[in-house]
Each structure stands twice: as C-alpha cells, then as structure tokens.
C-alpha cells in the first residue's frame, strides 16, 4: 500500500513560498513568517516558476545564499516571477538577484559587510520601514553590493559602504533588503518582514494552531475511515502530539505502542503510561524490553555500535508488538492500515522534501520497517516546526510536562553513558539527571535552555574527598545548550547559584559521583550529545 500524501493546508489558507537559494537561514525565514501568523512553505530555487505560481502563493520570499550572482553556475530565477503580479521580497542574495534580473547594478566593489551593521533608513514612511527608527542595527553577510536600483524602484535604506541596502516598488509590489531581517540580530527585522506580509502583500494574519488542529482532524478522519492505525510512542513531544491529534480524530481506532527499553530518564515511562493516557484516553500497549536491551548492550562501549544495537532491538520489538495489534485487528474485522509518525517540517526539508516509505523515527539511525510490512502514513505534524508542535500540544490539552519536554535522543541514556551501558550505571545517571532537571525547573530555567544532557563518564574516575575520606568516583558532565533548531547551539550561561545547587546535590545524593563539570563548547565544533 503506498504511503498517503500529507494533508495540505486548507485551500483558503494564504501560502507564502520561501525560495531557498542555499541559505543557512531558509528554515528560519519560514518560521518567522509563521510567527507572523501566516502559513509558509520552503521550495528549492530549482523549482520552475510555473510550478511556484501553480501553488497560488499570496507572496514569495527569496532567501539569501552563499553564491555571487555573477559566479558561474550561480542560482538564477526566471524574470517571469517578477512579472506575475505576486508580491516578492528579496533578502541578501535574493535581493541582489532581483536587482540584476530587473536591470539594477550589483558589483564587487569591495563593499563587504559581515555581522552587525548600522543601517540608515532614507524613507522612514515606506512600506517596509514605517514606524522603525532611522538608524537601526541589521545583520549583513555579503561581498557583492547593489550600487543602482532597477528602474521604478525607490531606494529606502543604505549603509556607510552600500548605497542601496533596501529598495521598494509599491506599484509592482516588489521589495528587497541587502541584510537578513529574519535573524534576531536585525533589531527590527521581524517588523520589516511583517510589513511586507501585511502592507506589501496585503495578507491577513489568520494562520493559527487552532486552524491546524481543525484541518488535520478533518483530514485524518477522511483518510482513515473505519480502518485502524498504530503509533510508535517514544515519550517525546513529536510522537506524543501526533498521537494525541490522531486520537482526537479517530478515538479507539488508534493504538499506541510504547517500548520501555530501560534507557529512559527517571519518571518518564510512568509519565507516558499514566499522564499521557489520562489526558488523551488513548489505547496504549506497553512492552517491557529492558532486559532484552541491556543484554544486547552488554560489553559494548563504542557509541556507534550502541546506537545500531538500540535501533535494531527497537525495530524488532516494535515489529512483534505491531504484529500482535494487526492480529487483534483481524479478529475484530478491522484492518490496521495506517502508521502514525511524528515527522516534522525540518525533517521533510532536510531530506529534500520527499515522502519516502514508512519508517519509525524513534532512533536516529533506524532505517525503516521491513519491505513486507506495508502501511499508509499519517503524518499530521509534517508541515510544522518544533515550536508549532508544542503549541498544538497545548491546544490539545496535553500536560505541560510532555509539551515542553526537552528534546531527548532516541537511543536515550544509552548514548549519555560514555562507556558500557549497565543497569547500575543507568540508575546512577537517572538520579543525577533527575536532580539537574529538578533544579533547572526550580530556578525557572526550563524555557531558557533548549536541553541539558547529563552525561556519565563511566570509564573515567577521579580522586575526591567525602566524609574526610578518599573517594575514587565518576564525573558527571552538565551540557546545557541554547538553540532554535539544534543545527547550531551555544552553551547556556546558567546562574552560578543554580550550578552550585546541582553540583552539591549530585555529589551528596548520588553514590559513586564525586565531581560535576560543565561543558562550555558550542556546536560546532562539539555536538550537543557526547556520543
């Protein structure tokens, strides 16, 4: 059975296309548009203009990119896009491409600008800059610069070295800025973007998570009919929200499977079994597989090998559970025809936008279900970013502890133990992790950090002094990081008082731990997880 396509937004939804020219910020642009309560989709610059226009976009945004508009093989754009009557906003490379395509001048005159740059607005009442300061800080990243705007355009901003840093053509509804309004370093960037959407394109900010829930419930009911569906529940926010949304649509026709592999943090299995079921009423099949996983991991220290073992065993256990559910469905006379996944929009974008075949995304390296097991996919979050998924979870009434749960790796604590994974080491790490989470919550820092992996250096010991005696215990590593999408991250500057409480409690309350250290590495060069 082929995988069913994801439900598209309602036909009445205003769609803004973000044309990706290889920018590191393309996803961020799409997110910023959605933060303005307007629906957005990312499309590649290689998509023919006719296909873009066939999507009936209310507006189009051209992203930045690493190329020079004059470089051989640089991405280009058919002039027809600018003559179609659709409002267009060019940013950085997109701005330069608009300028050269329409007859303006872009050249390499040495006017390079990188990082924070002062922008002077020369037309303070313009469509883009209405209500913003004459002098403002923006984020630049360019070598070439625009020295002359195309005919019919008004130059509305400049910098000390770039005479044309923004231009506007209200008649044709074409706009552009040399900088990146989507990044937080551009102090009035979101306001400028919203001015384009609301004033330049005339779009009403009506796209909300309530719309998403209502549209997806209707689409899922139509897709499933009287059939049954299963969902692999990992305890993470993505699978939890996907399951809650599908359960809202089809009720008892959905069965969730939770594989308790013994690698979860303290209290999380109970949270899935009790809190999630209590808030949704979903049918849950729990598989106790702790011994199976620990036996398979015995003696293994290599992180990649651990990941592969955990992924393999998860699939084997899930296969067994789903076979039992399918058999039960056959006895009831209802086919189990659908598999629910918590696929998010970044997953789609990073994989090139293809739908692929059914696969279980519970671990980072799981390749997919066997070829002889066929399900149609239900991916109700396929068009959403992580922050939007959390808002949908709140809309569905899921507990805060689930909705705002920190991202947690599929292999669980198995890759937060540097060394062999044993039950004793897991119990030790669970206690240390629980203390760190409790103190971060008590300090009100849960929303200020992306996540805080707590790592056990099981193969490392250090000398300490406890109770006037010499100890030889394990170090615990705290890895608090701040991020928007986990592609890049910086270490979080937690208050010293909070760090001190965490350290004191862990060394006092967790046996065999006599040292707590703080990881202050950004990503890159370091990854968020240690393994």
C-alpha positions in Angstrom: 0.0 0.0 0.0 1.6 3.3 -1.0 2.2 6.0 1.7 -0.6 8.5 1.7 0.4 12.1 1.0 0.4 14.5 3.9 -2.6 16.7 4.3 -2.2 20.1 2.7 -3.3 23.2 4.4 -6.9 24.2 3.7 -7.4 25.7 0.2 -8.4 29.0 1.8 -5.1 29.3 3.6 -2.8 32.1 2.4 0.5 30.5 1.4 3.9 32.3 1.3 6.7 30.5 -0.6 10.3 30.8 0.7 12.6 30.1 -2.3 15.8 28.5 -0.9 19.0 29.6 -2.7 21.1 27.5 -0.3 20.8 29.9 2.7 21.6 28.7 6.1 18.6 30.6 7.3 15.9 29.4 4.9 14.1 27.4 7.6 14.4 30.4 9.9 12.7 32.7 7.3 9.8 30.2 7.1 9.5 30.1 10.9 9.5 33.9 11.1 6.7 34.1 8.6 4.6 31.6 10.6 5.4 33.6 13.8 3.6 36.4 11.9 0.6 34.0 11.7 1.0 33.4 8.0 1.5 29.9 6.6 4.8 29.3 4.7 6.5 26.6 2.7 10.1 26.2 1.5 10.7 25.4 -2.1 14.0 24.9 -3.9 15.3 27.6 -6.3 15.4 24.9 -9.0 11.6 24.7 -9.0 10.3 26.1 -12.3 8.5 29.4 -11.8 5.3 27.9 -13.3 5.2 25.3 -10.5 5.7 28.0 -7.9 2.8 30.1 -9.3 0.7 26.9 -9.6 0.7 26.8 -5.8 -1.2 30.2 -5.9 1.1 31.9 -3.4 0.0 35.2 -1.8 3.6 36.2 -1.7 7.1 34.9 -2.4 10.3 35.4 -0.4 13.7 34.9 -1.9 16.3 33.7 0.6 19.9 34.5 0.9 22.6 32.2 -0.3 26.4 31.6 -0.4 26.9 32.5 -4.1 27.7 35.6 -6.0 25.1 36.5 -8.6 27.9 36.6 -11.1 29.5 33.3 -10.2 29.4 30.5 -12.9 26.5 28.2 -12.1 25.0 30.5 -9.5 21.3 30.0 -8.9 19.1 32.2 -11.2 15.4 33.0 -11.5 13.1 33.5 -14.4 12.1 37.1 -14.8 8.5 35.9 -15.2 8.3 35.6 -11.4 8.6 39.3 -11.0 6.0 39.9 -13.8 3.3 37.6 -12.4 1.8 40.1 -10.1 2.7 38.2 -6.9 4.4 40.3 -4.2 8.1 39.4 -3.8 10.6 40.1 -1.1 14.3 39.5 -1.7 16.7 39.1 1.1 20.5 39.3 0.7 21.3 37.0 -2.4 17.6 37.2 -3.2 17.8 41.0 -3.1 20.8 41.0 -5.4 19.2 38.5 -7.8 16.1 40.7 -8.0 18.2 43.8 -8.7 20.3 42.2 -11.6 17.3 40.4 -13.1 15.3 43.7 -13.3 18.2 45.8 -14.6 19.8 47.1 -11.5 23.5 47.1 -10.8 25.3 44.7 -8.5 29.1 44.6 -8.4 32.1 43.6 -6.4 33.3 47.0 -5.3 34.9 45.9 -2.1 31.9 46.9 0.0 31.9 43.8 2.1 29.9 43.7 5.3 29.6 40.8 7.8 27.8 40.8 11.1 26.1 43.7 12.9 26.0 46.8 10.6 24.4 50.2 11.0 21.5 50.8 8.6 20.2 54.3 7.7 16.6 54.5 6.6 16.1 57.2 4.0 12.3 56.8 3.5 11.0 56.4 7.0 7.4 56.1 5.9 8.0 53.4 3.3 6.1 50.2 3.2 8.9 48.2 4.8 10.2 50.8 7.3 7.1 52.5 8.5 7.4 53.0 12.3 11.0 51.9 12.6 14.0 54.1 13.6 16.0 56.0 11.0 19.1 54.4 12.4 19.0 50.7 13.2 21.3 47.6 13.6 21.0 44.8 11.0 22.8 41.6 10.2 24.8 41.7 7.0 26.6 38.8 5.2 27.6 39.8 1.7 30.5 40.5 -0.7 28.8 41.9 -3.8 26.7 45.1 -3.3 23.9 46.8 -5.1 25.0 50.3 -6.4 22.0 51.1 -8.5 18.3 50.0 -8.1 16.3 48.9 -11.1 14.1 51.4 -12.8 10.9 52.2 -11.0 12.3 51.3 -7.5 12.8 53.7 -4.7 16.0 53.3 -2.6 14.8 53.3 1.0 17.9 52.4 3.1 21.7 52.4 2.9 24.8 51.8 5.0 28.2 53.6 5.2 29.5 51.5 2.3 26.4 50.3 0.4 24.3 52.9 -1.3 21.4 50.6 -2.0 20.7 48.4 1.1 16.9 48.3 0.5 14.6 49.2 -2.3 10.8 49.2 -2.9 8.4 49.2 -5.8 4.9 49.6 -4.4 3.3 49.6 -7.8 4.6 46.1 -8.7 4.8 45.0 -5.0 8.4 44.1 -5.2 10.7 44.7 -2.3 14.2 43.8 -1.2 16.8 44.3 1.6 20.5 43.5 1.5 20.5 42.2 5.0 18.9 39.3 6.9 15.7 40.5 8.7 15.0 37.0 9.8 17.8 36.8 12.4 17.4 38.3 15.9 20.5 40.5 15.4 18.5 42.6 12.9 16.7 44.6 15.7 13.6 45.5 13.7 13.8 42.6 11.2 10.5 40.9 12.3 8.7 44.2 12.0 10.1 44.7 8.5 9.1 41.2 7.5 5.6 41.7 8.8 5.3 45.0 7.0 6.0 43.1 3.7 3.4 40.5 4.6 0.6 42.8 5.8 1.3 46.0 4.0 3.1 44.9 0.8 1.3 41.7 0.2 -2.0 42.5 2.0 -2.1 39.2 3.9 -4.2 38.9 7.0 -2.5 37.2 10.0 -5.1 34.3 10.4 -3.0 31.1 10.5 -3.1 29.6 14.0 -2.6 26.3 15.7 -6.4 26.1 16.1 -6.6 26.1 12.3 -4.0 23.3 12.2 -5.9 21.1 14.7 -9.2 21.5 13.0 -7.9 20.9 9.5 -5.9 17.9 10.5 -8.7 16.2 12.4 -11.0 16.5 9.4 -8.2 15.2 7.0 -7.3 12.3 9.3 -11.0 11.2 9.6 -11.4 11.3 5.9 -8.1 9.4 5.3 -8.7 6.6 7.9 -12.4 6.0 7.5 -13.2 2.8 9.5 -9.7 1.4 9.4 -7.3 1.3 12.4 -3.9 2.9 13.0 -0.9 2.3 15.2 1.7 4.8 16.5 5.1 4.2 18.0 5.2 6.4 21.1 8.6 7.3 22.3 7.7 9.7 25.1 9.0 12.7 23.1 6.9 15.7 22.2 6.6 14.9 18.5 5.2 11.4 18.8 3.0 12.4 21.7 1.4 15.3 19.9 1.0 13.3 16.7 -0.7 10.5 18.7 -2.9 12.9 20.6 -4.0 14.6 17.3 -4.8 11.3 15.6 -6.6 10.0 18.7 -8.7 13.2 18.8 -9.7 12.4 15.2 -10.4 8.6 15.3 -10.5 7.7 19.0 -10.4 4.0 19.7 -9.3 3.2 16.2 -5.7 4.2 17.3 -3.4 2.0 19.4 -0.1 3.4 20.6 2.9 1.2 21.3 5.5 2.3 23.9 8.7 0.3 24.0 10.2 0.6 27.5 13.8 -0.2 26.8 15.1 0.8 30.2 17.1 3.7 28.8 14.6 6.4 29.7 15.1 9.1 32.3 13.6 8.9 35.8 9.8 9.1 35.8 9.4 9.3 32.0 8.0 5.8 31.4 5.4 6.4 34.2 4.6 9.8 32.6 3.8 8.1 29.3 1.8 5.3 30.9 -0.2 7.5 33.2 -0.2 11.2 32.3 -0.4 10.7 28.5 -3.1 8.1 28.7 -5.1 10.1 31.3 -5.0 13.3 29.2 -5.9 11.6 25.9 -7.7 8.4 26.6 -5.5 6.6 24.0 -5.2 2.8 24.0 -1.6 2.1 24.9 0.4 -1.2 24.6 3.5 -1.1 26.8 6.3 -3.5 26.0 8.8 -4.1 28.9 12.0 -4.8 27.0 14.6 -3.6 29.5 16.3 -6.9 29.9 16.4 -7.5 26.1 18.2 -4.2 25.5 20.6 -4.5 28.4 21.6 -8.0 27.3 22.2 -6.8 23.8 24.3 -3.8 25.0 26.4 -5.9 27.5 30.1 -5.3 26.9 29.7 -2.6 24.2 31.3 0.8 24.6 31.6 2.1 21.1 28.9 4.8 20.6 28.1 3.9 17.0 27.7 0.3 17.8 25.4 1.1 20.8 23.2 3.2 18.5 22.9 0.4 16.0 22.1 -2.2 18.6 19.4 0.1 20.2 17.9 0.9 16.9 17.9 -2.8 15.8 16.3 -4.0 19.0 13.7 -1.3 18.9 12.6 -2.3 15.5 12.4 -6.0 16.4 10.3 -5.2 19.5 8.0 -2.9 17.6 7.5 -5.4 14.8 6.4 -8.0 17.4 4.0 -5.6 19.1 2.5 -4.4 15.8 2.1 -8.0 14.6 0.0 -8.6 17.8 -2.1 -5.5 17.1 -2.6 -6.4 13.5 -3.7 -9.9 14.6 -6.2 -8.4 17.1 -7.4 -6.1 14.3 -8.1 -9.0 12.0 -10.1 -10.7 14.8 -12.2 -7.6 15.1 -12.7 -7.4 11.4 -10.8 -4.0 11.1 -7.7 -3.6 9.1 -4.7 -1.9 10.7 -3.8 0.1 7.6 -2.1 3.2 9.0 1.1 4.1 10.8 1.3 7.4 12.7 4.6 9.3 12.7 5.7 12.5 14.4 7.6 13.7 11.3 8.2 17.5 11.4 8.7 20.0 8.6 12.5 20.3 9.2 12.7 16.5 8.6 11.0 17.0 5.2 13.1 19.9 4.2 16.4 18.3 5.2 15.5 15.1 3.3 14.8 17.1 0.1 11.0 17.2 0.6 10.4 13.6 -0.4 7.8 11.5 1.3 9.8 8.2 1.2 8.5 5.0 2.6 7.2 4.1 6.1 9.8 4.3 8.8 9.9 4.5 12.5 11.7 7.7 13.6 12.2 6.7 17.2 16.0 6.5 16.9 18.5 8.5 14.9 19.7 5.6 12.7 16.6 3.4 12.3 16.4 2.6 8.6 12.7 1.7 8.4 10.2 -1.1 8.6 10.7 -4.3 6.6 9.6 -4.2 3.0 6.9 -6.8 3.6 5.1 -4.7 6.1 3.0 -2.0 4.3 1.2 0.9 5.9 0.0 4.2 4.7 1.5 7.0 6.7 -0.4 9.6 8.8 2.0 12.5 9.5 -0.2 15.3 11.0 2.8 17.4 12.0 4.6 17.2 8.7 4.1 20.9 7.9 5.1 22.2 11.4 8.2 23.3 13.2 9.0 22.2 16.8 7.7 25.3 18.5 4.4 25.0 16.5 4.2 21.3 17.6 4.3 22.4 21.2 1.5 24.9 20.6 -0.6 22.2 19.0 0.1 20.0 22.1 -1.2 22.8 24.3 -4.2 23.2 22.1 -5.0 19.5 22.6 -4.7 19.8 26.3 -1.5 17.7 26.8 0.3 18.1 30.2 3.0 20.8 30.3 5.5 18.1 31.3 5.0 16.5 27.9 4.5 19.5 25.7 7.6 21.3 27.0 9.8 18.2 27.5 13.4 18.8 26.4 14.4 17.1 23.2 15.7 13.6 24.1 17.7 11.3 21.8 16.0 8.2 20.5 18.8 5.9 22.0 18.0 7.5 25.4 20.5 7.4 28.2 22.4 4.7 26.3 24.4 7.5 24.5 24.8 9.6 27.6 26.9 7.0 29.3 30.5 7.1 27.9 31.4 3.5 28.2 29.5 0.3 28.7 25.7 0.5 29.5 24.7 -1.4 32.6 21.7 -1.2 34.9 23.8 0.2 37.7 25.2 3.0 35.6 21.8 3.8 34.2 20.3 4.1 37.7 23.2 6.3 38.7 22.7 8.6 35.7 19.0 8.7 36.1 19.4 10.1 39.7 21.9 12.7 38.6 19.7 13.7 35.6 16.6 14.0 37.8 18.4 16.3 40.2 19.6 18.6 37.3 16.1 18.8 35.9 14.5 19.5 39.3 16.9 22.4 40.0 16.5 23.9 36.5 12.8 23.8 36.9 13.0 25.3 40.4 15.1 28.1 39.0 12.6 28.8 36.3 15.1 28.0 33.5 13.2 25.3 31.6 12.1 27.6 28.8 15.5 29.4 28.7 17.5 26.4 27.5 17.0 24.0 24.6 18.1 21.0 26.6 20.6 19.9 29.2 22.1 16.5 28.6 23.6 15.0 31.7 26.5 12.7 30.8 28.1 9.9 32.9 31.8 9.4 32.2 31.6 5.7 33.2 35.1 4.9 32.1 36.7 7.8 33.9 37.3 8.2 37.6 38.8 10.9 39.7 40.0 11.3 43.2 37.8 13.2 45.7 37.3 13.7 49.4 34.0 12.9 51.0 33.4 12.4 54.8 37.1 13.0 55.5 37.9 10.0 53.3 39.4 9.5 49.9 37.0 8.6 47.1 37.6 7.5 43.6 34.3 8.3 41.8 32.8 9.1 38.4 32.5 12.6 36.9 29.1 13.9 35.8 29.0 16.4 32.9 26.3 19.0 32.6 25.7 20.1 29.0 23.1 23.0 29.0 22.7 24.4 25.5 20.6 27.1 23.8 19.3 26.7 20.3 16.4 27.3 18.0 16.6 24.1 15.8 19.6 22.1 17.2 21.5 22.7 13.9 23.7 25.1 15.8 23.9 25.7 19.6 25.7 27.6 22.2 26.2 26.6 25.8 23.8 28.3 28.2 25.1 30.7 30.8 23.3 29.3 33.8 23.4 31.2 37.1 26.3 30.1 39.3 23.8 29.6 42.2 21.9 27.1 40.1 25.0 25.2 39.0 26.2 25.1 42.6 22.9 23.6 43.8 23.0 21.0 41.1 26.7 20.1 41.8 26.2 19.9 45.6 23.1 17.8 45.4 24.5 15.3 42.8 27.8 14.8 44.8 25.8 14.5 48.1 23.0 12.3 46.9 24.3 10.1 44.0 26.6 7.3 45.1 30.0 6.9 43.2 29.9 10.5 41.9 32.4 12.9 43.4 32.8 15.6 40.6 30.4 17.7 38.4 31.8 19.5 35.4 30.3 22.0 32.9 30.7 21.6 29.1 31.1 25.1 27.6 31.6 24.0 24.0 29.3 25.4 21.2 28.0 23.5 18.2 30.1 23.5 16.1 32.6 22.2 16.9 31.0 20.0 19.5 27.8 18.1 19.0 25.0 18.5 21.6 25.2 14.9 22.7 28.5 13.4 23.7 28.0 10.2 21.7 
